Amino acid sequence: MAGRRPPPTPPKPPRTGRSRDRAAYWLYLLPGLLLFVGVIGVPFIMNIGISFTEWPGIGTPKWTGLDNYKALFSDGEFWASFRNNVALIIAMAIIPTCIGLVLAAALTDFIGKKFGPRTASVLRACIYLPQLLPVVLVGIVWSWLLAPDNGAVNEMFKAVGLDSLAHDWLGDPKTAIWSVMVVMVWIQIGFPLVIFMSGLQRVDPSLYEAAEIDGASWWRRFWHLTIPQIRPETYVCLLWCTIASLKVFGHIYVLTKGGPGGATNVPAYYSFQNFFDKTEVGYGSAIATILTLIIVALTVVFLRVQSKDLGEEQ
Amino acid sequence: MTATSVEPPIKAPIRARRRRDPSSYVVLAALIVLVLVMLIPFVIVVFNALKTPEEYSTNGPLAVPDGIHLQGLKDFWERVAFGEKLLNSVIISGSVAAFAVILSVLNAYALGIGRITGRLWILVLLLMANTLPQEALVYPLYYLSKQVGLYDTRLSVIIIFTVIQSAFGTYLLSSVLGSFPRALLEAARMDGASTWQVLWRIVVPVTRPTVAVLLVFFFIWTWNEFLIPLVFLTSNENQTVSVALGVLQGQRLMDATMSSASALLGIIPTVIFFLIFQRTLTRGLTAGAIK
């Protein structure tokens, strides 16, 4: 791995000093690793253990070997829920990252310069606001807005004469997943925006000034300067939002409870149901283990692409 | 409002050079429309928080309130002993934000600057703190915390979330530090600075905008966490705001105006926190610029 990376600077410091340095850096990792083992490592191993048992959450778990996993692989409900997850990845990771990039560039480079940084940060704060809303409240507010009889969305359509568009947005299996997607985009946009705006502050302003003097249009600067400069943040954002969308259950719980008829069910919510509603803790643990393995595999692939892409650039 | 009132005089000559052509007003107008759409749900919450239950049932959830009725807010505050919950949430979220940022900086320094061998796999491992669904952690952590006598303490929640939140910080910071200008580090090392000094005098100051973002995120994320605090903070005097909100909501004891009142009280603290730290998010502009 280290061999792939060319030395960043030609005059290399002596080899011995370098490797002693590297060893010293392990000390910085020590607290993080120790805490990780206690809070995540041991519980995860226990979770794997529970997944081989049948257990209602109290009493002694009954060892059943691979039964839970066998059941899981033939469980159509589980695999169907992954299809809905693709929709959520689009709504929670891909769309917000794209919109976030454009908004961050527009706010930093355009509004910030022409109307002052304060205008930019007020606008940013407003767009970030949905991120501050606890999940329970997201459910309450959007149920009002999307209510079939007197919800704000339907009232708005009626007001402009489009009565035929009024709809039971969360109750119809055809529109439920789309409605959830819109809500998730609304929630997520602020997250990439704040990350990208902080990333843009690292960029040397003289780069922009040079491009401007060369007569590059705003879009050209956005494409050739802004996006390459905040590539590390873009990777982080995409991966993080994808993981979040694979783990999402709170929002599904408050908006649709996976319904109607499983139209918005996702694996994480399915595992949550097994843990707490059906108290099939063993089966829930098996789902959680499989989900974790899928997410970890995705993370590894993603980080390899990221380190290759960012590493070669230097 | 305050956004345009005070302008630093130094910026005037630069501003004059960049004219505000019509297209910039179009962009501003488009952004303001977007912001208004984003804010509609909040406006509705505020409206309903200020209504009486009777007014709500006659005029519906979307009507503008007749006047300002604070009874819903007051009732909710008293019913859940909101002051106490607020203090718990501040203690827990504040500690988690601080500890998780420190942990993230240390981890990311070893991974991003130290470039220790196998860093990709260590990062994958540390990221598992976040990739693992929380519901899978609840049962094991419950038993472990009982064993070490930390069950039903705020400390247990602080420790758990310090680890969970620091996964994101480690990842973001180590990605950013991976492209840290090596020349700056080499120069410091030539001057005989130790790795510890390099970390606090060079790396942290340069990445301050990112560190500020992490502090804000961690505070808000921890504030809004529900499942683990619900399980670990069973006694009433340890509970947090979002647990109190969720529990009351689940019991269906509140009418719509009182839930709006609770919603309003529940997000005011994080909004205030975010607005205070807004300034930190932008101040890095000059302090953090790498030349």
Chai-1 contact restraints between the chains, C-beta under 6 A:
chainA,res_idxA,chainB,res_idxB,connection_type,confidence,min_distance_angstrom,max_distance_angstrom,comment,restraint_id
A,P8,B,R182,contact,1.0,0.0,6.0,A-B,restraint_1
A,T9,B,R182,contact,1.0,0.0,6.0,A-B,restraint_2
A,R22,B,I116,contact,1.0,0.0,6.0,A-B,restraint_3
A,A24,B,T195,contact,1.0,0.0,6.0,A-B,restraint_4
A,Y25,B,A110,contact,1.0,0.0,6.0,A-B,restraint_5
A,Y25,B,G114,contact,1.0,0.0,6.0,A-B,restraint_6
A,Y25,B,I116,contact,1.0,0.0,6.0,A-B,restraint_7
A,Y28,B,L106,contact,1.0,0.0,6.0,A-B,restraint_8
A,Y28,B,Y109,contact,1.0,0.0,6.0,A-B,restraint_9
A,Y28,B,A110,contact,1.0,0.0,6.0,A-B,restraint_10
A,L29,B,A110,contact,1.0,0.0,6.0,A-B,restraint_11
A,G32,B,L103,contact,1.0,0.0,6.0,A-B,restraint_12
A,G32,B,N107,contact,1.0,0.0,6.0,A-B,restraint_13
A,L35,B,V163,contact,1.0,0.0,6.0,A-B,restraint_14
A,V39,B,I160,contact,1.0,0.0,6.0,A-B,restraint_15
A,V39,B,V163,contact,1.0,0.0,6.0,A-B,restraint_16
A,I40,B,M128,contact,1.0,0.0,6.0,A-B,restraint_17
A,I40,B,A129,contact,1.0,0.0,6.0,A-B,restraint_18
A,P43,B,L137,contact,1.0,0.0,6.0,A-B,restraint_19
A,P43,B,P140,contact,1.0,0.0,6.0,A-B,restraint_20
A,P43,B,L141,contact,1.0,0.0,6.0,A-B,restraint_21
A,F44,B,L132,contact,1.0,0.0,6.0,A-B,restraint_22
A,M46,B,P140,contact,1.0,0.0,6.0,A-B,restraint_23
A,N47,B,A136,contact,1.0,0.0,6.0,A-B,restraint_24
A,N47,B,P140,contact,1.0,0.0,6.0,A-B,restraint_25
A,F110,B,V27,contact,1.0,0.0,6.0,A-B,restraint_26
A,K113,B,R18,contact,1.0,0.0,6.0,A-B,restraint_27
A,K114,B,R18,contact,1.0,0.0,6.0,A-B,restraint_28
A,K114,B,R20,contact,1.0,0.0,6.0,A-B,restraint_29
A,K114,B,S24,contact,1.0,0.0,6.0,A-B,restraint_30
A,P117,B,T282,contact,1.0,0.0,6.0,A-B,restraint_31
A,R118,B,A3,contact,1.0,0.0,6.0,A-B,restraint_32
A,T119,B,A3,contact,1.0,0.0,6.0,A-B,restraint_33
A,S121,B,Q278,contact,1.0,0.0,6.0,A-B,restraint_34
A,S121,B,T282,contact,1.0,0.0,6.0,A-B,restraint_35
A,V122,B,A3,contact,1.0,0.0,6.0,A-B,restraint_36
A,L123,B,L31,contact,1.0,0.0,6.0,A-B,restraint_37
A,L123,B,V35,contact,1.0,0.0,6.0,A-B,restraint_38
A,A125,B,Q278,contact,1.0,0.0,6.0,A-B,restraint_39
A,C126,B,V35,contact,1.0,0.0,6.0,A-B,restraint_40
A,C126,B,M38,contact,1.0,0.0,6.0,A-B,restraint_41
A,C126,B,L39,contact,1.0,0.0,6.0,A-B,restraint_42
A,I127,B,M38,contact,1.0,0.0,6.0,A-B,restraint_43
A,L132,B,I220,contact,1.0,0.0,6.0,A-B,restraint_44
A,L132,B,I267,contact,1.0,0.0,6.0,A-B,restraint_45
A,L132,B,T270,contact,1.0,0.0,6.0,A-B,restraint_46
A,L132,B,V271,contact,1.0,0.0,6.0,A-B,restraint_47
A,L133,B,I267,contact,1.0,0.0,6.0,A-B,restraint_48
A,P134,B,N224,contact,1.0,0.0,6.0,A-B,restraint_49
A,P134,B,S242,contact,1.0,0.0,6.0,A-B,restraint_50
A,P134,B,G266,contact,1.0,0.0,6.0,A-B,restraint_51
A,V136,B,L245,contact,1.0,0.0,6.0,A-B,restraint_52
A,V136,B,G246,contact,1.0,0.0,6.0,A-B,restraint_53
A,V136,B,Q249,contact,1.0,0.0,6.0,A-B,restraint_54
A,L137,B,A263,contact,1.0,0.0,6.0,A-B,restraint_55
A,I140,B,S259,contact,1.0,0.0,6.0,A-B,restraint_56
A,V141,B,P41,contact,1.0,0.0,6.0,A-B,restraint_57
A,W144,B,P61,contact,1.0,0.0,6.0,A-B,restraint_58
A,N150,B,G60,contact,1.0,0.0,6.0,A-B,restraint_59
A,A152,B,L62,contact,1.0,0.0,6.0,A-B,restraint_60
A,V194,B,V213,contact,1.0,0.0,6.0,A-B,restraint_61
A,S198,B,P209,contact,1.0,0.0,6.0,A-B,restraint_62
A,S198,B,T210,contact,1.0,0.0,6.0,A-B,restraint_63
A,S198,B,V213,contact,1.0,0.0,6.0,A-B,restraint_64
A,Q201,B,P209,contact,1.0,0.0,6.0,A-B,restraint_65
A,Q201,B,G284,contact,1.0,0.0,6.0,A-B,restraint_66
A,Q201,B,L285,contact,1.0,0.0,6.0,A-B,restraint_67
A,Q201,B,G288,contact,1.0,0.0,6.0,A-B,restraint_68
A,P232,B,S175,contact,1.0,0.0,6.0,A-B,restraint_69
A,P232,B,V176,contact,1.0,0.0,6.0,A-B,restraint_70
A,P232,B,S179,contact,1.0,0.0,6.0,A-B,restraint_71
A,V236,B,Y171,contact,1.0,0.0,6.0,A-B,restraint_72
A,V236,B,L172,contact,1.0,0.0,6.0,A-B,restraint_73
A,V236,B,S175,contact,1.0,0.0,6.0,A-B,restraint_74
A,I243,B,T131,contact,1.0,0.0,6.0,A-B,restraint_75
A,K247,B,P133,contact,1.0,0.0,6.0,A-B,restraint_76
A,A268,B,P133,contact,1.0,0.0,6.0,A-B,restraint_77
A,F272,B,E135,contact,1.0,0.0,6.0,A-B,restraint_78
A,F275,B,E135,contact,1.0,0.0,6.0,A-B,restraint_79
A,A288,B,P133,contact,1.0,0.0,6.0,A-B,restraint_80
A,A288,B,A136,contact,1.0,0.0,6.0,A-B,restraint_81
A,L291,B,P133,contact,1.0,0.0,6.0,A-B,restraint_82
A,T292,B,L132,contact,1.0,0.0,6.0,A-B,restraint_83
A,I295,B,T131,contact,1.0,0.0,6.0,A-B,restraint_84
A,V296,B,T131,contact,1.0,0.0,6.0,A-B,restraint_85
A,T299,B,V124,contact,1.0,0.0,6.0,A-B,restraint_86
A,T299,B,L127,contact,1.0,0.0,6.0,A-B,restraint_87
A,V300,B,V124,contact,1.0,0.0,6.0,A-B,restraint_88
A,L303,B,L120,contact,1.0,0.0,6.0,A-B,restraint_89
